[in-house]
Amino acid sequence: MITKIKNRFNQNLLLKLFSILKFKNSKNVWNKILTIGVVVVFVSCTRPQPRKPVTQSTSTFLQESIIRNKIINKVEEEAFIKLMQADSSKDYITSEYGFWYYYNNKISETSALPKTGDEVTFTYEIRDINDEIIYTKEELGEKNYLVDKQELITGLQDGIKLMKEGETVTFLFPSHKAYGYSGYKKIKSNEPLIYKVTLHKILTNN
């Protein structure tokens, strides 16, 4: 019972902190996300540890992880919403897959979308939420990908299947649709990302 009360207290405390760190613009958003993360870890680590069996400790750890992930997801969502509100020139679309996107170049005529097993060729660049470049398309090079058959971040797996050949789309991926907690090279832990993707070719696999 005490553990449940403390968990509710910690969650409410973090939600209050989140409400204080309102995003007036997209600048320094990553610093605010890091601030939330540090406080989440601090609160989780500094509260008294109850003397419970190992199974209970595991359960408590999982509960705290769920709370931490909810807070991070909420912060990232709010950051992207503020970014989109400040950029009214773009027609942002909310995806059912848990990210947002807009068309830089949209093909109006009816044509096939990639499906499982098709081979696609694409180029892309990666920016952070402050619109600072992380990887250029020249650094990343042209990619060949078998849809749903090869490893790719989940956001891009889903995003590719929304694109027609010749289209360029910019995707806003929360960290759980990108590299998550682990990060990757220049990409930080729990970092939301902006991908600009051009789909050059779809080779249908019948």
TIFI-643418 format. One record per residue: residue number from 1; x, y, z of N, C-alpha, C in turn. Coordinates in steps of 0.05 Angstrom, whole numbers. Each point is the difference from the previous one (the first is absolute). Layout:
REC   num      n.X      n.Y      n.Z     ca.X     ca.Y     ca.Z      c.X      c.Y      c.Z
REC   NUM        X        Y        Z        X        Y        Z        X        Y        Z
...
This chain:
REC   num      n.X      n.Y      n.Z     ca.X     ca.Y     ca.Z      c.X      c.Y      c.Z
REC     1       17      -24        0      -17       24        0       17       25        0
REC     2       21        0       17       18       23        2       15        4      -27
REC     3        8      -22      -12       14        1      -26      -19       13      -21
REC     4      -25       -7       -1      -19       11      -19       -3       30        4
REC     5       -2        8       26       -2       29        6       24       15      -10
REC     6       24      -11        5       25       13       -9        1        1      -30
REC     7       -8      -21      -13        0        1      -30      -18       21      -11
REC     8      -24        3       13      -19       21       -9       12       27        6
REC     9       13        3       23       12       26        7       22        7      -21
REC    10       17      -20       -6       22        5      -19      -12        8      -28
REC    11      -21      -14       -8      -11        5      -26      -12       28       -1
REC    12      -15        8       22      -12       26        1       22       22        1
REC    13       22       -5       15       22       19        1       12        5      -28
REC    14        4      -22      -15       12        3      -26      -19       13      -20
REC    15      -26       -5        3      -20       13      -17       -1       30        5
REC    16        3        7       26        1       29        7       25       13      -12
REC    17       23      -15        2       24       11      -12       -3        4      -30
REC    18      -13      -20      -13       -4        2      -29      -17       25       -6
REC    19      -21        5       16      -17       23       -5       15       27        3
REC    20       20        0       17       16       24        4       18        5      -25
REC    21       11      -21      -11       19        2      -23      -16        2      -26
REC    22      -17       20       -3      -16        3      -24       19        9      -23
REC    23       -6       -9      -23       17        5      -23      -11       25      -15
REC    24       13       23        4       -8       24      -13       10        0      -29
REC    25       21      -14       -6        9       -4      -28       16      -26        0
REC    26        9       -7      -24       14      -26       -3       29        1        8
REC    27       11       24        5       28        1        8        5      -10       28
REC    28       22      -14        4        8      -11       25      -20      -21       11
REC    29      -16      -11      -18      -19      -21        8       15      -24       11
REC    30       22       -7      -13       15      -24        8       11        4       29
REC    31        8       24        7       10        5       27      -22       -5       20
REC    32      -25        8       -7      -22       -3       18       -7      -30        3
REC    33        2      -15      -22       -5      -29        1       21      -13       18
REC    34       25        8       -2       21      -10       17       -6        7       29
REC    35       -9       24        5       -7        8       28      -21      -18       12
REC    36      -21       -6      -15      -21      -18        9       12      -27        6
REC    37       17      -10      -18       12      -26        3       17       -2       26
REC    38       16       21        5       17        0       23      -17        0       26
REC    39      -22       15        0      -17        1       24      -14      -26        4
REC    40       -9      -13      -22      -13      -26        2       19      -20       13
REC    41       25       -1       -9       20      -18       11        5        6       29
REC    42        3       26        6        6        9       27      -23       -8       20
REC    43      -24        5       -8      -23       -7       17       -2      -30        4
REC    44        5      -15      -21       -2      -29        2       22      -12       18
REC    45       24       12       -2       23      -11       14        2        9       29
REC    46      -12       23        7        4       11       27      -22       -7       20
REC    47      -22      -10      -10      -21       -6       20        8      -25       15
REC    48       -9       -3       25        8      -23       17       -9      -26      -14
REC    49       17      -20        1       -6      -26      -12      -13      -18       21
REC    50      -24       -9       -5      -14      -18       19       14      -27        1
REC    51       -2      -13       23       11      -27        3      -21      -20      -10
REC    52        2       -7      -25      -19      -18      -12       15      -23      -14
REC    53      -14      -21       -6       12      -22      -15       10        9      -27
REC    54       17      -16      -12       12        7      -26      -22        4      -21
REC    55      -21      -16        1      -22        2      -20      -13       27        3
REC    56       -3       10       24      -13       26        4       19       22      -10
REC    57       26       -2        5       19       20      -10       -1        1      -31
REC    58       -2      -23      -13       -2        0      -29      -25       13       -9
REC    59      -22       -5       14      -26       13       -7        2       30        4
REC    60       13        9       21        3       29        5       17       13      -22
REC    61       22      -14       -7       17       10      -22      -16        4      -26
REC    62      -17      -20       -6      -16        1      -25      -20       23        2
REC    63      -12        4       23      -19       22        4       13       27       -4
REC    64       24        2       11       15       26       -3        8        4      -29
REC    65        8      -21      -14        7        2      -28      -24        9      -17
REC    66      -23      -10        7      -24        8      -15       -6       29        5
REC    67        2        9       25       -5       28        6       20       18      -14
REC    68       26       -8        1       21       15      -13       -5        3      -30
REC    69       -7      -23      -13       -5        1      -29      -25       17       -7
REC    70      -20       -1       17      -24       17       -5        7       30        1
REC    71       17        7       20        8       28        2       17        8      -24
REC    72       19      -16       -8       17        6      -23      -17        2      -25
REC    73      -19      -18       -4      -18        1      -24      -17       25        0
REC    74       -9        8       24      -17       24        2       16       25       -7
REC    75       25        1       10       17       23       -5        6        2      -30
REC    76        7      -22      -13        6        0      -28      -25        8      -17
REC    77      -23      -11        8      -24        7      -15       -6       29        2
REC    78        2       12       24       -4       28        3       19       17      -16
REC    79       25       -9       -1       21       14      -15       -7        1      -30
REC    80       -8      -23      -10       -7       -1      -29      -26       16       -6
REC    81      -19       -1       18      -24       16       -3        6       30       -2
REC    82       17        9       18        9       28        0       14        7      -26
REC    83       17      -18       -9       15        4      -25      -19        2      -23
REC    84      -20      -17       -2      -19        0      -22      -18       25        1
REC    85       -8        8       24      -16       25        3       15       24       -9
REC    86       26        1        4       16       22       -8        7        0      -30
REC    87       -6      -21      -14        6       -3      -28      -26       -5      -16
REC    88      -16       21       -2      -26       -2      -12        1       -3      -31
REC    89       23        4      -12        3       -3      -29       -1      -29       -9
REC    90        3      -19       19        0      -28       -7      -27      -13        7
REC    91       -7      -19      -16      -25      -15        5        7      -26       13
REC    92        3        0       27        8      -23       15      -23      -20        1
REC    93        8      -25       -1      -19      -23        2        7      -17       24
REC    94      -20       -7       15        4      -18       23       -3      -29       -9
REC    95       21      -15        3        0      -28       -9      -12      -18       22
REC    96      -14      -21       -9      -10      -20       19       22      -16       13
REC    97       25        3      -11       23      -15       11       14       15       22
REC    98       -9       24        8       12       13       23       21       21       -7
REC    99       -1       11      -24       18       22       -8      -15       20      -18
REC   100       13       21       -8      -12       21      -17       17        3      -25
REC   101      -12       10      -22       15        4      -24      -13       20      -18
REC   102       15       10      -19      -11       17      -22       15       -5      -25
REC   103      -13        7      -23       12       -5      -26       16       24       -9
REC   104       25       -5       -7       16       20      -14       -6       -1      -30
REC   105       -4      -24       -9       -7       -5      -28      -20      -23       -1
REC   106      -25        7       -8      -22      -20        0       -7       -7      -29
REC   107       -2      -26       -5       -9      -10      -27      -31       -2        1
REC   108      -13       15      -18      -29        1        1      -13      -25      -13
REC   109       12      -10      -21      -13      -22      -14        2      -26       17
REC   110      -19      -18       -6       -1      -25       14       23      -18       -8
REC   111       14      -10       20       22      -18       -5        4      -18       24
REC   112       15      -21       -4        2      -21       21       17       10       24
REC   113       -8       -9       24       16        4       24       17      -25        5
REC   114       22        3       13       17      -23        6      -16      -19       19
REC   115        4      -26       -5      -12      -20       18       22      -20        8
REC   116       -7      -17       19       19      -19       11       13      -16      -22
REC   117       27       -1        0       15      -15      -19       10       16      -24
REC   118      -12       24       -5        9       17      -22       28       11        7
REC   119       16        6      -20       26       12        4       -2       30       -7
REC   120        7       17       18       -1       29       -4       28       12        1
REC   121        4       21      -15       25       16        1       -7       28       10
REC   122       14        9       20       -6       27       11       25       13       11
REC   123       -2       26        2       21       16       14      -14       16       22
REC   124       16        8       20      -12       15       22       21       15       16
REC   125       -9       20       15       17       14       19      -14        0       27
REC   126       16        4       21      -11        0       27        7       26       14
REC   127      -20       13       12        4       24       16      -11       -4       28
REC   128        9       16       18      -11       -1       27      -24       18        2
REC   129      -13        1       23      -25       15        2        4       30       -1
REC   130       25        9        2        6       29       -4        8        6      -29
REC   131       -5      -20      -17        6        3      -29       29        2       -6
REC   132       17      -11       18       29       -1       -5        7      -27      -13
REC   133       16        1      -21        6      -25      -15       17      -18       18
REC   134       -7      -26       -1       15      -21       14       16      -16      -21
REC   135      -15      -10      -20       12      -14      -23      -11       11      -26
REC   136       17        7      -19       -9        9      -26       -6      -25      -17
REC   137      -14        5      -22       -6      -23      -18       26      -10      -14
REC   138       19       18       -3       26       -8      -11       15      -19       19
REC   139       -2        6       26       13      -17       20      -14      -28        1
REC   140      -26        0       -2      -15      -25        3       -1      -16      -26
REC   141        2       14      -23        0      -14      -25      -27      -12       -9
REC   142       -1      -11      -23      -24      -12      -11       -5      -27       13
REC   143      -25       -6        8       -6      -25       13      -19      -17      -16
REC   144        6      -26       -1      -19      -20      -11      -11      -16       23
REC   145      -26       -3        0      -14      -12       23      -23      -18       -9
REC   146        0      -24       11      -22      -19       -4      -21        6       21
REC   147      -23        9       -9      -21       10       19       -8      -22       20
REC   148        2        7       25       -7      -18       22       18      -25        3
REC   149       21       -2      -17       17      -23        1       28        5       10
REC   150        6       26        3       27        8       10       -3       19       23
REC   151       21        2       16        0       17       24        0       29       -8
REC   152      -18       15       13       -3       29       -4      -15       10       24
REC   153        4       26        7      -15       10       23      -30       -2       -7
REC   154      -16       -4       21      -29       -6       -5      -14       24      -14
REC   155        8       24        7      -12       23      -12        4        0      -30
REC   156       24       -6       -9        6        0      -29      -12      -24      -14
REC   157       -2      -23       14      -14      -23      -11      -28        7       -7
REC   158      -14       13       18      -28        8       -5       -2       23      -19
REC   159       18       19        2       -1       24      -18        5       -6      -29
REC   160       18      -18       -6        6       -8      -28      -25      -10      -13
REC   161      -17      -14       14      -24      -12      -11      -22       20       -6
REC   162        4       25        8      -19       22       -6        8       15      -25
REC   163       23       -7      -11       12       17      -22       -3      -13      -27
REC   164       -4       17      -20        0       -9      -28       28        5      -12
REC   165        6      -14      -22       25        5      -13        2       29      -10
REC   166       23       13        7        4       27       -8       -7       21       21
REC   167      -13       -9       21       -9       19       21       23        6       20
REC   168       -1       24       12       17        7       22      -18        7       24
REC   169        5      -12       22      -16        4       24       18        6       24
REC   170       -9       19       17       14        5       25      -16      -12       23
REC   171       13      -17       16      -12      -14       22       10       10       27
REC   172      -18        3       19        7        7       27       -3      -25       18
REC   173       22      -12        8        0      -25       14        6        5       30
REC   174      -19       -8       18        8       -1       29       22      -20        4
REC   175       14        1       21       23      -17        4       -7      -30        0
REC   176      -25       -6       10       -7      -29        0       -6      -11      -28
REC   177       -2       18      -20       -2       -9      -28       27        2      -14
REC   178       20        8       15       27        3      -12       20      -18       15
REC   179       19       11       14       21      -16       13       -4       -3       30
REC   180      -22       12       11       -7       -5       28       21        6       20
REC   181        0      -16       21       19        4       22       29       -3       -8
REC   182        5      -19      -18       28       -7       -7       14       22      -16
REC   183      -15       15      -17       13       19      -18       17      -14      -20
REC   184       15       15      -16       18      -12      -20       20       20      -10
REC   185       25       -4        7       22       17       -9       -7       29        8
REC   186       -4       18      -20       -5       28        5      -29        5       10
REC   187      -16      -20        0      -28        3        9       -1       -6       30
REC   188      -10       18       16        0       -2       29      -22      -20        9
REC   189        3       -8       25      -21      -17       13      -26       16        1
REC   190      -22      -14       -6      -27       12        1       -1       26      -16
REC   191       11        0      -24        0       24      -16      -22       -1      -22
REC   192      -19       18        0      -19        1      -23       14       11      -25
REC   193       -8      -10      -23       15        6      -24      -19       10      -23
REC   194       12       15      -18      -14        9      -24       14      -12      -24
REC   195      -14      -17      -16       11      -13      -23      -12       12      -25
REC   196       17        8      -19      -10        8      -27        8      -22      -19
REC   197      -20      -13      -12        4      -24      -16      -10        4      -28
REC   198       16       -9      -20       -8        0      -28        0      -29       -9
REC   199      -23       -9      -10       -3      -28      -10        5        0      -30
REC   200       22      -11       -8        8        1      -28      -12      -22      -18
REC   201       -3      -24       12       -8      -22      -17      -14      -21       17
REC   202      -21      -12      -11      -13      -23       12        1      -23      -20
REC   203       13      -22        8        1      -24      -16      -19      -20       12
REC   204      -23       -5      -14      -21      -17       10        9      -29        0
REC   205       -4      -13       22        6      -29        2      -27      -15       -1
REC   206       -5      -11      -23      -25      -16       -3        3      -28       10
